[in-house]
Amino acid sequence: MPIHPIELADKLVRSGDKYRYRLDLQYDGTEFSGMQWQPRKRTVQKCLEDALEILFCSKVRVITSSRTDAGVHAERQVVHFDSAKWRKPSSIVRACNVTLPPDIRIVHAEEVDAGFHARFSAKWRAYRYQIAQVPVAIGRQFVWQYFKQVDTPRLCSLAGVIIGNHNFTAFAHESPTEKHNYECTVYRSEWRQVGDLLQYEIDASRYVHGMVRMLVGTMIDIASGRENMLDFDKIMKSMDNRFAGTKAPPSGLTLSRIAYREWPDF
């Protein structure tokens, strides 16, 4: 006689086995202090783990694919977690979305094998940055409102400079240390005009902390004629973040995709 999944789950729990689940999330990062858990802070990880612990009736620790900063959004963040209890993936989506705050939603859940790791299995990650060139009220939390004249062709030219494998120490938020790796491979880097929005999209194997916002701010500074700026390629080759430009605000940045196959994977 076939064994019901719940009965099978109970047998596996008694034998000490665990289940691994992948969750795909969306969140509006405006009111969060980032993705990663921090004491006495409102974080995406804390809210998600609280919802999962209600459903699984036990402590749950999620592993994230990308640790977005305070105020940064996600269209497709991926996490995984392990549990000794089996739950139908569709029921995880429904039950957790009832208890999660409205600025986080699970959009997909699936059971995965033990070899899957949200962070280390990822091949590349995509981010999008949006700049509003006119005042906006609706959707203002998802853009950087910037009203200076920008040389768009110049901006597009600058974006192409970083394609390939480079050292991005000059665009790291923190002061460089020997413990960190600043090498990243950029597969795509492009600006486009979408109505009154300037939109930047970047696909890369990995990112150093603050890299996308530093890149965006520096390119905008150069393309809008800020004085005393070095050439973009000289800034990158300097490996010194003191030469970089403005760090763009977090509001315009969205994690748009985590890919688990080699680029391009469209």
SVG drawing of the C-alpha trace seen along z (x, -y; Angstrom):
<svg xmlns="http://www.w3.org/2000/svg" viewBox="-3 -71 49 73">
<polyline fill="none" stroke="black" stroke-width="0.4" points="0.0,0.0 1.4,-3.5 2.6,-5.5 1.0,-8.9 3.6,-11.7 2.8,-12.8 3.3,-9.2 6.6,-9.0 7.7,-12.3 7.1,-11.0 9.2,-7.9 12.0,-10.0 11.8,-12.3 12.2,-9.4 15.3,-8.3 16.8,-11.7 16.6,-12.8 15.8,-16.4 14.1,-18.1 15.6,-21.1 13.3,-23.7 14.0,-26.6 11.9,-29.8 11.8,-32.6 10.8,-36.0 9.8,-39.5 10.1,-42.4 10.0,-46.1 13.1,-46.9 12.1,-50.4 11.3,-49.6 13.9,-46.9 17.4,-47.1 18.5,-44.7 18.1,-41.0 20.4,-39.5 19.4,-39.1 20.6,-41.8 19.8,-42.1 16.8,-44.4 16.5,-45.3 13.6,-44.7 15.1,-42.4 13.7,-40.2 15.4,-37.2 13.9,-37.7 10.4,-38.2 10.7,-35.1 12.1,-32.9 9.3,-33.9 6.7,-32.9 8.4,-29.6 8.7,-28.8 4.9,-29.2 4.3,-26.7 7.0,-24.2 6.6,-24.5 10.4,-24.6 13.3,-26.9 14.2,-27.6 17.4,-29.2 17.3,-30.4 20.4,-30.8 20.1,-33.6 21.6,-33.9 22.4,-37.6 22.5,-39.9 20.8,-43.1 21.4,-46.2 18.9,-48.4 16.4,-50.0 17.3,-47.7 14.4,-45.7 14.2,-42.2 12.1,-41.0 13.6,-37.5 15.6,-36.7 16.3,-33.0 16.7,-31.3 16.9,-27.7 16.3,-26.1 16.2,-22.6 13.5,-21.0 12.9,-17.6 9.2,-18.1 7.7,-17.8 5.3,-20.3 3.8,-20.6 5.6,-23.5 2.3,-25.1 1.1,-25.1 4.3,-26.9 3.6,-29.7 -0.1,-30.0 0.5,-29.7 3.6,-32.0 2.0,-34.7 -0.8,-34.9 1.6,-35.6 4.3,-37.6 4.1,-41.4 2.7,-42.9 6.1,-44.1 7.4,-40.5 5.9,-37.7 6.9,-34.2 6.2,-33.7 7.5,-30.1 8.5,-27.2 9.9,-23.8 11.6,-20.8 15.3,-20.5 18.0,-18.0 20.7,-18.4 23.2,-19.6 21.4,-22.8 22.7,-25.9 21.0,-29.3 24.3,-31.1 27.0,-28.8 25.0,-27.1 24.2,-30.4 26.1,-31.1 25.3,-34.8 23.0,-37.5 21.2,-40.4 20.5,-43.9 18.5,-46.8 18.9,-50.4 16.2,-53.1 16.6,-56.8 13.6,-59.1 14.4,-62.3 11.1,-64.0 9.4,-64.3 7.3,-61.2 5.0,-60.4 3.7,-56.9 6.6,-54.4 9.0,-57.0 10.4,-54.3 11.8,-52.4 13.8,-55.1 16.5,-57.7 15.0,-61.1 17.9,-62.9 17.1,-66.0 20.5,-67.2 21.1,-66.9 22.8,-63.5 24.7,-62.7 23.0,-59.4 25.3,-58.3 28.3,-58.9 26.5,-56.9 26.1,-54.0 29.8,-54.1 30.9,-54.1 28.8,-51.0 30.7,-49.0 34.0,-49.6 33.3,-47.1 32.3,-44.1 34.7,-41.2 36.7,-40.2 38.0,-43.1 39.1,-44.1 36.3,-46.3 38.1,-47.5 37.6,-51.1 33.8,-50.5 33.7,-48.7 31.8,-50.3 34.3,-49.4 38.1,-50.0 39.9,-47.1 41.3,-44.2 43.4,-41.2 40.6,-38.9 38.2,-40.0 38.1,-39.0 37.3,-42.0 37.4,-40.1 34.1,-39.9 33.1,-38.9 30.5,-41.2 28.5,-39.6 26.2,-42.5 26.3,-46.2 23.9,-48.6 21.9,-51.8 18.7,-52.5 16.0,-55.2 12.5,-54.0 10.2,-57.0 11.3,-59.3 13.4,-56.6 17.1,-55.9 17.5,-52.2 20.7,-50.4 21.0,-46.6 24.0,-44.5 24.6,-40.7 27.7,-39.5 29.1,-36.4 29.3,-38.1 29.4,-41.6 31.5,-43.3 29.6,-45.2 28.1,-48.4 29.5,-47.8 26.3,-48.5 25.4,-51.7 29.0,-53.0 29.2,-52.2 25.8,-53.9 26.8,-57.0 30.2,-57.3 28.8,-56.9 26.1,-59.5 28.6,-61.9 30.8,-61.7 27.9,-61.8 26.4,-64.8 29.7,-66.8 30.8,-66.7 34.1,-68.5 37.4,-66.9 36.4,-63.4 39.0,-61.0 38.3,-59.0 36.1,-56.0 38.8,-53.4 41.4,-55.3 39.1,-55.1 38.7,-51.4 42.5,-50.8 43.3,-52.9 41.8,-50.2 41.1,-53.1 37.5,-53.9 38.4,-57.5 38.4,-58.2 34.9,-56.9 31.9,-59.2 28.7,-59.4 27.2,-56.3 23.7,-56.1 20.8,-55.8 19.4,-52.3 15.9,-53.1 16.6,-52.7 18.3,-49.3 16.5,-46.0 17.8,-42.4 16.1,-41.2 17.3,-37.6 19.4,-34.8 20.5,-32.3 21.6,-28.7 22.7,-28.0 25.6,-29.5 25.1,-33.0 23.2,-33.7 20.2,-31.8 17.2,-33.7"/>
</svg>
